[in-house]
């Protein structure tokens, strides 16, 4: 890089001396006069430089301030544009309380459920459209290969196991009571809570009212319309808030409107949640006994059978057409053990002796060969919590790992008889959605 030429302060005395030399002939001065004149000129230039420097600095500072002010104004203008920007599919009004369709919905809910219409309208007026909800509900990119091994590794890991053991120990009495009452073993309840919310660490940070209103009234385009389902859930949510005496904008949950540690949708909360500690309220947000009883109640309602195995390992038929016929039934228990064997599947002795239908379930492992299991009706019950064989297997494997960890964990002190979990629970089903 070539250095910039040195710049010195401008001195008008230099210009005057130069101009004078061109207008008239020079005359010789005595040496003393020359020395005195030179000294005066130098002193004058120095004084002018000192006087002009603050002015130059002030001018530069003024320019810098103006530049900074212009930059700040441009940044503020750009930020305002960013905030105002929204998706093409966003509704015209972000405030739902003034929309005719929302007001009609409020009137219908109030009439059907016997709620105060003004209260329902006031609750819905607090709802706001959430672009993040509309994006989150969309399906993932196509072409992504399923991978059971990778999915499993997300849940069967040390931190989740440690949190599960701690939670199990803290609620051992309630878990034992739920097993006695509903037939659901403690590890299955703990497995579901671990997969759903990492024992309360990931319950969602959307206002449930906003999430449900967004999906009920402005369901995004690009996938099958489920706005009717979410209007039903919004109705159930308003009923639940009225029963609990809470404002609808105070509860947070997932982008789909699921609530609490077990991630119950509002309709499930009304139907299956129980006041397991009998304190007059169903609390699914603190991870307490109500969570234990509600999850066990849910599984029992969908047909969980006490002491029945959940699945058996199986080797698939070598004939690809026979394998495809078995896989086509997916998670629904359809075949007897004899039918699976006749199709070429290899079952262990316990599976061959099982009396009842079995599902032939395939779990893909990316580029590696798939895994296969024979699921019992209890396996199908787990998929009623989330309609996915991968989800069900993650819950089951986490439950198995937790049970093993509990066998080696230090014993926790159990509450005295008569404390939480020792009384019969009451159901939250006071009104249907």
Secondary structure, DSSP 8 states (H G I E B T S, - for coil): -----------HHHHHHHHHHHHS------HHHHHHHHHHHHHHHHHHHHHHHHHHHHHHHHHHHHHHHHHHHHHHHHHHHHHH---TTS-S-SBGGG-HHHHHHHHHHHHHHT--HHHHHHHHHT-B--HHHHHHTS---TT---BHHHHHHTTSSHHHHHHHHHHHHHTHHHHHHHHHHH---HHHHHHHHHHHHTTTT----EEHHHHHHHHHHS--SSS---HHHHHHHHHHHHHHHHHHT--GGG-EE-TT--BTTTTB-HHHHHHH-EETT-SSS---SS-SHHHHHHHHHHHHHTT--TT---EEEEE--SSHHHHHHHHTTTTS--B-HHHHHHTT-EE-HHHHT--S-BEEEEEEETTEEEEEEEE-HHHHHHHTTSS-HHHHHHHHHHHHHHHHHHHHS-------TTSTTSS--EES-SS--
